[in-house]
């Protein structure tokens, strides 16, 4: 293609009001995040919705957030979670317990066949409440339900 034709095509696309959508994510948008151990039970739950921000960078092409959830044995304190998938399989997540306390939420999704978007969100111990209920203790998350998780790219 000749340079003049290429420039004319680019100019026509921008002049026509075509919106250029970003193809790369700069964060994960997490919403409705909850984490708690069920009083008088052996189980704890994690649940949230996630999507890349901007949504146009979503690996599934779906502009709607996907649900990530898991119920696992606690029994009293929020446990770590090994890497596990969200509904639809496009996103995965894990939870670790840093030595300083709190939780570390890690979210990952493919950017392409060789690279992943990975984000880590630190939940400070001050956002975890531990309560005594008779003979049992339970822990729950009390921080914001929605937050942004900055992403970086990693080779897979």
N, C-alpha and C positions, 0 to 999 in steps of 0.2 A: 504494500500500500504506500502510496506517495505521502510524504510528510504533510503536504497541504490538505490532502483528503483526510488523513488522520486527525489533524487539528480541527478541520471543519466538523468532523463527526463528534469529537469531544465537545466542541463549542455548542453544537446543536443539542446534545444531551443535557448540558448544563443550562442552556437557555430555555429548554422546554420545561424546566422545573423538575426534572428527574431528581429524586432524592437518592443521594449516595448513602448506603447503609454501611456502618462499620462491620467488618468481618471478624474482628478480634475482640475477645472479651477482656474487660479490665477488672471485673469482679464477678462474684456470684451474689445474687440477691436471695437471701434466706428470709422466709416469712413463717409465721405461726410456729416458731420454735418452742418446743416444750421438752422437758426432761424431768422425770420424777420416778421415785420408787413408790409403789403402791402400799399404803399402810396395811399392816397385818397380812402381808403377802410376801412371797419370795421373789416377786418380779419387779423390774423397773422398765420404763418405756422411754424411748426417744422418738420424737416425731417433728417433722418440719417439711416445708416446701422449698424448692430451689430452682433457679434458672440463671443462665449467664446474663450478665448485663454488659452490653446491650443484648436483648433477646435474639437479635438477628445472628448472634454468634452461637446460638444453641446448636449442639451437634445433631439433634433430632429434627431441627428446623421448626419445631413446635414452639410457638410464642408463649405457651402456658407453662407455669411452674409444674414440676413433678413432685410427687410425694415420696418422702424418705421416712421410713419408720421401722422400728424393731422393738420387740418385747423380749427381754432376756432376764436370767436370774441375777438378782442383786446380791443378797437380799435387801440390804439396808442402804448401802451407799451406791451412787451411780457408778456402774462398772465401765471398763473400757469396751470398745466395740472394734472388732477386726474389720478390715475393709469389706463392705457389703454393698450391694446394689440398691438403687432406688427403683420405683416402678418404671417400667419401660426399658430399663437397662442402660440408659445413656449416661447416668450419673452414678458415682459411687461415693461412699463416705465412711469415715472411721472416727473414733473418739479415743484419745489417749489421756492418761492421768499424769500431768507433769509433776515432778518432785516438789515444786513450790506450792502445789495445790491447784485447785480449779480443774478445768477441762480444756482440752484442745480438740476442736472440731476441724477435720480435714475433709475437703470436698474435691473431687476430681472428675474430669470428663475429657474425652478425646477432642483435640483440636483438629488433628488429621491422623493419618495412619502411623506417624512416627512421633507425634508430640501430644502431650496432655496439658490441659489447664489444671493447675492445682492451687488450691487456696487453703490457708490455715487461719482459723479464728480462735483467739485465746479467750476463754471464759474465766474471769478471775474468781478466786475462791469466795470473794465477798458476794457473788451472785448465786451461790449455792447455800441453801438453808438446810440445816440438819435439825430435826425435831424429835423429841422423845414422846412416844405414845404408849405409856405403860411399859410393857416389857420389850417393846420394839422401837427401833429408830428408823426414820426414813429421811431421805434427802431429795430436794427438788431444786430446780433452776428458777431463779426469780428475776433474771435480767430481761432485757428487751426481747420481744417476740420477733422483731425484724431487725436485720443488720446486713451490712455488706461485708463480704469476705474477699479481700484483695487477691488477685490471681497472679501466678507466674507460670511460665511454660517449662515443662520438663520433658526430656526425651524418654520415650517408652522402650 
